[in-house]
Amino acid sequence: MINYIQLYKIRKRVKRILKEKIEDEELATTKKSCVGCVADEISWEIYYLLKEENK
């Protein structure tokens, strides 16, 4: 079953991270660094959200 509250929290943080990266022009470097950077940030945020949820 999907936890929609958790899904909303993840989506909210991901949007915030992407907006920050765009404002800082970090997404305009190269395709690989762009994708890797965003993927790392999103992965860590999701990890910490899941970790908080399990406590």
C-alpha positions as CSV (number, residue, x, y, z in Angstrom):
1,M,0.0,0.0,0.0
2,I,1.3,3.5,-0.8
3,N,1.9,5.9,2.0
4,Y,0.7,9.1,0.3
5,I,1.8,11.4,3.2
6,Q,5.4,10.0,2.7
7,L,5.1,10.3,-1.0
8,Y,4.0,14.0,-0.7
9,K,7.0,14.7,1.7
10,I,9.4,13.2,-0.9
11,R,7.9,15.1,-3.7
12,K,8.0,18.4,-1.8
13,R,11.7,18.0,-0.9
14,V,12.6,16.9,-4.4
15,K,10.9,20.0,-5.9
16,R,12.8,22.2,-3.4
17,I,16.1,20.6,-4.3
18,L,15.5,20.9,-8.0
19,K,14.5,24.6,-7.6
20,E,17.7,25.3,-5.6
21,K,19.9,23.5,-8.2
22,I,18.3,25.5,-11.0
23,E,18.7,28.8,-9.2
24,D,22.4,28.0,-8.4
25,E,22.8,27.0,-12.1
26,E,24.2,23.6,-11.0
27,L,21.9,21.8,-13.4
28,A,23.5,23.6,-16.4
29,T,26.9,22.0,-16.2
30,T,27.0,18.7,-18.1
31,K,24.5,16.0,-18.6
32,K,26.4,13.5,-16.4
33,S,27.2,15.8,-13.5
34,C,23.7,17.2,-13.7
35,V,22.0,13.8,-13.5
36,G,24.4,12.5,-10.9
37,C,24.2,15.5,-8.6
38,V,20.4,15.5,-8.7
39,A,20.2,11.7,-8.2
40,D,22.5,11.9,-5.2
41,E,20.6,14.7,-3.5
42,I,17.2,13.0,-4.1
43,S,18.6,9.6,-3.0
44,W,19.8,11.0,0.3
45,E,16.7,13.0,1.0
46,I,14.6,9.9,0.4
47,Y,16.9,7.8,2.6
48,Y,16.6,10.2,5.5
49,L,12.8,10.5,5.1
50,L,12.5,6.7,5.2
51,K,14.9,6.5,8.2
52,E,12.8,9.1,10.0
53,E,9.6,7.2,9.2
54,N,11.0,4.0,10.7
55,K,11.9,5.6,14.0
